[in-house]
Protein backbone atom coordinates (compact mmCIF):
# COMPACT_ATOMS: atom_id res chain seq x y z
CA UNK A 1 0.00 0.00 0.00
CA UNK A 2 1.39 3.40 -1.00
CA UNK A 3 1.66 6.15 1.57
CA UNK A 4 -0.48 9.12 0.56
CA UNK A 5 1.19 12.50 0.18
CA UNK A 6 0.06 15.36 2.36
CA UNK A 7 -1.61 17.70 -0.09
CA UNK A 8 -2.56 20.51 2.22
CA UNK A 9 -2.43 20.87 5.97
CA UNK A 10 -3.87 23.96 7.59
CA UNK A 11 -4.06 25.53 11.00
CA UNK A 12 -6.62 27.97 12.23
CA UNK A 13 -4.87 31.16 13.29
CA UNK A 14 -6.93 34.16 14.34
CA UNK A 15 -9.90 32.85 12.38
CA UNK A 16 -7.98 32.30 9.12
CA UNK A 17 -6.83 29.01 7.68
CA UNK A 18 -3.06 29.13 7.10
CA UNK A 19 -1.34 26.42 5.02
CA UNK A 20 1.62 24.87 6.81
CA UNK A 21 2.63 22.13 4.36
CA UNK A 22 1.74 21.82 0.70
CA UNK A 23 3.41 18.46 0.16
CA UNK A 24 6.18 16.38 1.66
CA UNK A 25 8.23 16.62 -1.54
CA UNK A 26 7.95 20.45 -1.55
CA UNK A 27 9.26 20.65 2.01
CA UNK A 28 12.14 18.28 1.20
CA UNK A 29 13.10 20.21 -1.95
CA UNK A 30 12.89 23.57 -0.20
CA UNK A 31 15.21 22.42 2.57
CA UNK A 32 17.94 21.28 0.18
CA UNK A 33 20.76 23.65 -0.66
CA UNK A 34 23.07 23.28 -3.59
CA UNK A 35 26.40 21.51 -3.24
CA UNK A 36 29.47 22.13 -5.36
CA UNK A 37 32.30 19.76 -6.07
CA UNK A 38 35.58 21.49 -6.84
CA UNK A 39 38.25 19.52 -8.70
CA UNK A 40 41.99 20.16 -8.64
CA UNK A 41 42.40 19.40 -12.35
CA UNK A 42 40.45 20.26 -15.49
CA UNK A 43 37.72 17.92 -16.75
CA UNK A 44 36.69 16.93 -13.20
CA UNK A 45 39.88 15.03 -12.41
CA UNK A 46 42.34 14.96 -9.54
CA UNK A 47 41.60 15.60 -5.88
CA UNK A 48 38.17 16.99 -5.14
CA UNK A 49 36.17 18.50 -2.32
CA UNK A 50 32.37 18.68 -2.06
CA UNK A 51 30.93 21.72 -0.30
CA UNK A 52 27.31 22.02 0.83
CA UNK A 53 27.60 24.99 3.20
CA UNK A 54 29.34 28.36 2.94
CA UNK A 55 33.11 28.21 3.24
CA UNK A 56 34.84 31.52 3.98
CA UNK A 57 38.34 30.07 3.71
CA UNK A 58 39.04 27.10 1.44
CA UNK A 59 42.44 26.89 3.12
CA UNK A 60 40.64 25.19 6.04
CA UNK A 61 39.83 22.36 3.59
CA UNK A 62 43.34 22.49 2.10
CA UNK A 63 41.82 23.53 -1.24
CA UNK A 64 42.68 27.24 -1.47
CA UNK A 65 43.69 28.36 -4.98
CA UNK A 66 43.48 24.79 -6.34
CA UNK A 67 40.18 24.50 -8.24
CA UNK A 68 40.35 23.97 -12.00
CA UNK A 69 36.83 22.60 -12.62
CA UNK A 70 33.48 22.43 -10.80
CA UNK A 71 30.12 20.67 -10.77
CA UNK A 72 27.02 22.10 -9.06
CA UNK A 73 24.24 19.83 -7.80
CA UNK A 74 20.81 20.18 -9.38
CA UNK A 75 19.19 21.04 -6.04
CA UNK A 76 19.08 24.43 -4.34
CA UNK A 77 19.82 27.78 -5.94
CA UNK A 78 23.43 27.40 -7.06
CA UNK A 79 26.58 28.90 -5.64
CA UNK A 80 29.03 31.76 -5.99
CA UNK A 81 32.78 31.10 -6.17
CA UNK A 82 35.01 33.95 -4.98
CA UNK A 83 38.60 34.83 -5.76
CA UNK A 84 39.43 35.83 -2.18
CA UNK A 85 38.53 34.65 1.31
CA UNK A 86 35.44 35.96 3.10
CA UNK A 87 33.45 36.18 -0.17
CA UNK A 88 35.50 39.02 -1.64
CA UNK A 89 37.14 39.78 -4.96
CA UNK A 90 36.18 38.54 -8.39
CA UNK A 91 33.42 35.96 -8.49
CA UNK A 92 31.36 33.72 -10.71
CA UNK A 93 27.72 32.79 -10.10
CA UNK A 94 26.78 29.21 -10.89
CA UNK A 95 23.27 27.81 -11.35
CA UNK A 96 22.03 24.40 -10.22
CA UNK A 97 23.34 21.71 -12.57
CA UNK A 98 26.17 23.87 -13.97
CA UNK A 99 29.42 22.15 -14.90
CA UNK A 100 32.61 23.99 -15.79
CA UNK A 101 35.19 21.51 -17.07
CA UNK A 102 38.10 23.91 -17.56
CA UNK A 103 38.68 27.08 -15.54
CA UNK A 104 41.76 27.85 -17.67
CA UNK A 105 39.32 28.98 -20.38
CA UNK A 106 37.70 31.46 -17.98
CA UNK A 107 39.93 34.49 -17.59
CA UNK A 108 41.38 34.79 -14.10
CA UNK A 109 39.46 31.88 -12.56
CA UNK A 110 41.88 28.93 -12.61
CA UNK A 111 43.60 28.13 -9.30
CA UNK A 112 42.32 31.26 -7.53
CA UNK A 113 39.06 30.24 -5.78
CA UNK A 114 39.33 30.97 -2.05
CA UNK A 115 35.71 31.01 -0.76
CA UNK A 116 32.33 29.56 -1.71
CA UNK A 117 28.83 30.86 -0.98
CA UNK A 118 26.11 28.21 -1.27
CA UNK A 119 22.62 29.43 -2.18
N, C-alpha and C positions, 0 to 999 in steps of 0.2 A: 504494500500500500504506500503510495506516495504521500509525502508530507505536504500539506497545502501551504502556499505562500501567504504571508500576511499582506493583504491588499491595502487595508487602511485601518489604522487604529486611531481612535480619537479620545481626547479627554475633555471634560466639561470644565472650562475655566471662565469664571465670571459670566456664566450664561452663554458662552460661545463654544462651539465645538472646535477644538484645535487639533490638527493632525500631528501625530508624534512619530509615526513610521509609515512610509508609503509601501515599502517592500523590503524584505530581508536583503535582497541583492543590491538595492539602492544604498542601504546603510553600509554594506560591506564595501561597495565601490567607492563611496564617499570617504570612507576612512582610510583608503589606500593612498599613499603618496607614491610619487615616482621613485625609481631607483636608477642610478647610473653605474655602469661598469666602465672604469677607465683602464686602458691597456697601455703597457709600456712601449709596445712596438706598433707600427702601422698594421692595418688589416686585422685588428683584433688578436694580435699575437703577443707573446711574452707574458711577463708578470701582470696580474690584474688586481684591482680592488673594486668591490661593489659597495656603493654608498647609498643609503636610504634615508639619511637624516643630514641636516646641514653640517658641513665641516669647514670651520674657519681656518684651519691650518692643516693642509695635507701632509705636512712634515710629521705630524703625530701618527700618521699611517705609513710613514716612510715612502710617500709617493709624491712629494713636492717636486714640481718641475720635471715630471717623468712621463706624463700622458702624451701618447701619439695617436690614439684612436679612442672612440667612446661609443657605447650603446646605451640608449635610454629605454626603460621599460615602457610598456604600453599603458600602464595605469598612471593615475595622478595627473599632474599638470605640467610635467617636464622639469627642467632644471636650468640653472645658470652657472656656467663655469667662469671663474675669475682668474685673471693674471696674477693678482697679489693676494696675500692673506687678508682675512677679515672682510671679504667680499668687496675688494677695491681693485682699481685698475681696469684694463680692458676686459671685456667679457663677451660671451656668446650665449644666447638663449637657445635652448633646445626643447623641442616639443616631444610629447610621448611618442615612442616608437622610432625616434630619430636614430640614425647610425652614421657616424663619421669615421670612415675607414683610414683616413690619412690626413692628420693635422698639418703635415708639411705643405699641403696644398692650400691651407688657410693661412694667410699672412699673419705672422706673429703669434700663432697659437701653439705650435709644436714645442713640447717640453717647457712650458711656462705656467701651466695651471697650478694654482696654489690654494684655491678655496672653491667650495661647491655649495650652492644654495638649491635645495630641493623644494619643489613647489607642490 
